[in-house]
Amino acid sequence: MKLALLDIAIIVGYMVMSLGIGVYLTRRASGSMNDFFLSGRNLPWWLAGTSMVATTFSSDTPLYITGLVRGHGIYENWQWWSFVLSGMLAVSFFARLWRRAGVLTDVELIDLRYSGRAASFLRGFKAVYLSCIIHTIIKAQVILAMAKILDVTVGWGKWESIVISSLITIIYSVMSGFWGVVVTDFLQFIIAMVGAVVLAVIAVDAAGGIEAIKASVTPETLNFFPPLGDGGFLGATFLTFLGYIGLSWWSKYSSDGGGVIVQRISSCRSEAEGYAGAFFFNVANYGIRTWPWIIAALASIVLYPNIADHEAVYPMMVVDLMPVGLAGLMIASFFAAFMSTLSTYLNLSSAYFVNDFYRPYVRPERDERHYVFIARVMTVVLSILTAFVTFHVTSIIGVFKFLVAFGSGTGLVYIVRWFWWRVNAWSEISAMVASTVTSIVAYTVLADIPYYGKLSLIISVSTVVWLAVTFLTPPVEEEKLREFVRRVRPEGPGWSRFSDGIERGSGLWGTFVEWIAGCVLVFGITIGLGKVLLGFWGVGVLWLLSSAVAGVHLLKRFRRLRVQAS
């Protein structure tokens, strides 16, 4: 694709704007660790929430979704729609607790929740594990997608794409820290969504309209839920779906929020704003951003019926369908989606390494500016590591499934630690070890078993191991547990013996109902909006009405809690 001068000007203008924001915010991010990693804990809910949405989709997201829809159908999006359940779990059960904890990273909670040498080891190990391994894989995933896009659209090779697409992001991330991340996220989200909507509209028009698309694709492709097929409820398709909605969401390593969301909750001005930002994220992330990509993917089945590399079709549509000016906007939107995610993981990886490894164990008691300097150095070092890993990654969907399965044995212990005093550092350590070993066995020795089988095996083995280890090892010191309860005020009977009359909330049942209502609201918007856009008005309106009913319940609950708090 040969870009016109106007397209090049749009792309360069976007890059200059992003770099300018980084330069402008450099001084604001240089004062302390809180400034560099949490924007001084001074973010409004709407900026934090928008940053959550921008960060959790990247240039790989439309390619990934196109692959799902073309390869299976709309229903395969339950791979990630299932995370509505954990997303709203983080809102209802954990957002307030994370903000009360006052931690800089989610890993720092280990120091607040546990005691002893095992806790110190766990915090340091997990910091290195996340910053150097897990986040490197995630960053490689999003850079791979950008490399594919640039290969199709402008003909760049893999190394050219890796270096050029990442350089501006690294520069402004190093200069302006989290301030640069969230401010550029806001602008990048707008640009990315505008580009996605424009391409969807043009693709649908090129395919002859929605009705023509519906007539051309198979009925199974338009299913929002998996077809039973020959095996019925015991068939591979339905069992995989059950794996998504029954296992994936609560068993993953970010089941109680995860580093990206926790960082933004912790950056908010208050507990209420942290909650509101996380709630907004789930509505926008699943209910709104889903459909431009799915509709474009459906149109691509009509326009490119014989392309084997489903992930490459999305950038092909940019090359073939977008006129001068809009092509530049679309490529800029790819850069925007890519840069928002990469900058977040660059900043958070550095936060893990400096706050949870370097500062407590390597060079304690240095001044804040020293740690900010080390944070900037580590951002560059971890970027170089990511570049080498990216060169050996080939499949976006494969990386996504591996990440979900690889951390699947740890999710339950991360949830239970908030509600049961008996969980200790050894519980988490054993869950991580068991999950890692079982994942390696599942993906090598047992590579032929289906995905849901791997997931079930990893979760089962890991859960048995960490529960056994919990009962075989000493509990956390009582004073540490009392301090945790005083600071965080967790709900439920699991902390009764340490509460000492502390008011700990409205009870788990009310929070559980709030979670169910939140899930109904988000699923109602997601499925209802999709049905309406595809012309299935009756069913779509029913889903939207269910969302409205859930919203009314939530509004009444919020008002009641506000009155009780006052």
Secondary structure by P-SEA (a helix, b strand, c coil): ccccaaaaaaaaaaaaaaaaaaaaacccccccccccccccccccaaaaaaaaaaaacccaaaaaaaaaaaacccccccccccaaaaaaaaacccaaaaaaacccccccccccccccaaaaaaaaaaaaaaaccaaaaaaaaaaaaaaaaaaaaccccaaaaaaaacaaaaaaaacccaaaaaaaaaaaaaaaaaaaaaaaaaaaaaaccaaaaaaccccccccccccccccccccaaaaaaaaaacccccccccccccaaaaaaaaacccaaaaaaaaaaaaaaaccccccaaaaaaaaaaaaccccccccaaaaaaaaccccaaaaaaaaaaaaaaaaaaaaaaaaaaaaaaacccccccccccccaaaaaaaaaaaaaaaaaaaaaaaaacccaaaaaaaaaaaacccaaaaaaccccccccaaaaaaaaaaaaaaaaaaacccccccaaaaaaaaaaaaaaaaaaaaaacccccaaaaaaaaaaccccccccccccccccccccaaaaaaaaaaaaaaaaaaaaaaaaaaacccaaaaaaaaaaaaaaaaaaaaaaaaaaaac
